[in-house]
Structure formats: structure tokens, C-alpha cells
Amino acid sequence: MGSVSRLLTEYGPAFGQALLLTWKLTAIAFMAGFAAGIVVTVARLLPLRPLRFVLTGYVEVFRNIPTVVLLTFIVFALPDLQVVIDYEPSVILTLTLVCSAFTADYLHTGINTVARGQVEAARSLGMRPVV
């Protein structure tokens, strides 16, 4: 038990700072990812076939690449292409890309699950489509 208390007194402040940094990066990335996911979802509902094709590819790619692999690529491979990003923005970019892809897919699926009869019933009551 003495070794645990020694570790906490010695490294406790560093753990606390790391925890706060993790929460900060996560909050920023998920807010940005949610906003980007809404934009991608709305754009995927537009009748522009090439745009839908590109955005569907975006969603499929970033949903299926493991987050750690994407982070490793951004941190270690992009500098070889003369694109250097610090660690914190790299984490925010990675989590934003992944979160926006998942959010776009969830919202798109939710919109598509509304039955045709429900849409017709809403229109008969005078409701208009948002998109």
C-alpha cells in the first residue's frame, strides 16, 4: 500500500493534468465532430448524386479505419508529406473525423427509418420537409 501512496503523491498532479487534457481534447473533438456530422448528413440528403457519393465514401472510410491507425498516420506519416501538426491538434482532428463519420451515419440512418406513411401523414397535417 505504501508504494501506491508514494506513486500518487509523486505522480498524482501529472495524472490530474493528463486527465483534464484528455477531457478537454475529447470535448472539443466531439463537439466539432457532431457539428460536422450534421453538415455531412444534410449534404447527403441533397439530390446531388456526386456529392452523396463522395460523402458516403467519406463516412465509410472514416467509420472503418481504426482510430489509433488514423492517429498514427496523422502524427507520423503526414510529416513525411511536409504536413506537420502538433500532437493536440492531431488528436482533435482524428477524433473529429471519426466522430463526424459516425454521427453522419447515425443521423442518416435515423432519418431514413421514418416510414413513407409517416412522412405522408405529416405532410397531410401541413408539415413541410426540413431538407
C-alpha positions in Angstrom: 0.0 0.0 0.0 2.9 2.3 0.7 4.1 2.1 -3.0 0.6 3.2 -4.2 0.5 6.2 -1.9 4.1 7.1 -3.0 3.1 6.9 -6.6 0.0 9.1 -6.0 2.0 11.7 -4.2 4.7 11.7 -6.8 2.7 11.4 -10.0 -0.8 12.4 -8.9 -0.6 16.0 -10.2 0.6 14.7 -13.6 -2.2 12.2 -13.8 -4.7 15.0 -12.9 -3.3 17.3 -15.6 -3.4 14.4 -18.2 -7.0 13.6 -17.2 -8.0 17.3 -17.7 -6.2 17.4 -21.0 -8.0 14.3 -22.2 -11.4 15.7 -21.2 -10.6 19.0 -23.0 -9.5 17.3 -26.2 -12.4 14.9 -26.2 -15.0 17.7 -25.6 -13.6 19.8 -28.4 -13.3 17.0 -30.8 -16.8 15.6 -30.2 -18.5 19.0 -30.4 -16.7 19.6 -33.7 -17.4 16.1 -34.9 -21.1 16.4 -34.1 -21.4 19.7 -36.0 -19.5 18.2 -38.9 -21.7 15.1 -38.8 -24.8 17.2 -39.1 -23.4 19.1 -42.1 -22.4 15.8 -43.8 -25.9 14.3 -43.1 -27.7 17.3 -44.5 -25.4 17.3 -47.6 -26.0 13.6 -48.1 -29.7 14.2 -48.2 -29.4 16.7 -51.1 -30.3 15.4 -54.6 -26.7 15.9 -55.9 -25.5 12.4 -56.8 -21.7 13.1 -57.0 -21.8 14.9 -53.6 -23.7 12.0 -52.0 -21.2 9.5 -53.5 -18.2 11.4 -52.1 -19.8 11.9 -48.7 -20.9 8.3 -48.4 -17.3 7.3 -49.2 -16.1 9.7 -46.5 -18.4 8.2 -44.0 -17.5 4.6 -44.9 -13.7 5.3 -44.9 -13.6 7.1 -41.5 -16.0 4.7 -39.9 -13.9 1.7 -40.9 -10.4 2.9 -40.2 -9.4 2.2 -36.6 -8.9 5.5 -34.7 -5.5 4.5 -33.5 -4.3 3.8 -37.1 -5.7 7.1 -38.2 -4.0 9.0 -35.4 -0.7 7.2 -36.1 -1.0 8.1 -39.8 -1.6 11.8 -39.0 1.2 12.0 -36.4 3.9 10.0 -38.2 3.1 9.8 -41.9 1.9 13.4 -42.6 5.2 14.9 -41.6 6.8 12.9 -44.4 4.4 14.7 -46.8 5.6 18.1 -45.3 2.4 18.4 -43.3 3.4 18.9 -39.6 0.7 19.1 -37.0 1.3 19.2 -33.2 0.0 16.4 -31.0 -3.1 18.0 -29.6 -4.5 19.3 -32.9 -3.7 15.8 -34.3 -5.9 14.2 -31.6 -8.6 16.7 -32.2 -8.5 16.2 -36.0 -8.5 12.4 -35.7 -11.4 12.3 -33.2 -13.4 14.9 -35.2 -13.1 12.9 -38.4 -14.1 9.7 -36.7 -16.9 11.3 -34.7 -18.3 13.1 -37.7 -18.4 9.9 -39.7 -20.3 8.0 -37.0 -22.6 11.0 -36.3 -23.4 11.4 -40.0 -24.2 7.7 -40.3 -26.4 7.6 -37.2 -28.4 10.7 -38.3 -28.7 9.5 -41.9 -30.0 6.1 -40.6 -32.4 7.7 -38.2 -33.8 9.9 -41.0 -34.1 7.0 -43.4 -36.0 4.9 -40.8 -39.0 7.2 -40.9 -41.7 5.3 -42.8 -43.1 6.7 -46.1 -46.6 6.7 -44.5 -45.4 8.8 -41.6 -43.9 11.4 -44.0 -47.2 11.5 -45.9 -49.2 11.8 -42.7 -47.0 14.7 -41.6 -47.5 16.4 -44.9 -51.2 16.0 -44.7 -51.2 17.8 -41.4 -49.4 20.7 -43.1 -45.8 20.0 -42.0 -43.1 20.7 -44.6 -39.9 18.8 -45.1 -36.9 20.5 -43.5 -34.5 19.4 -46.2 
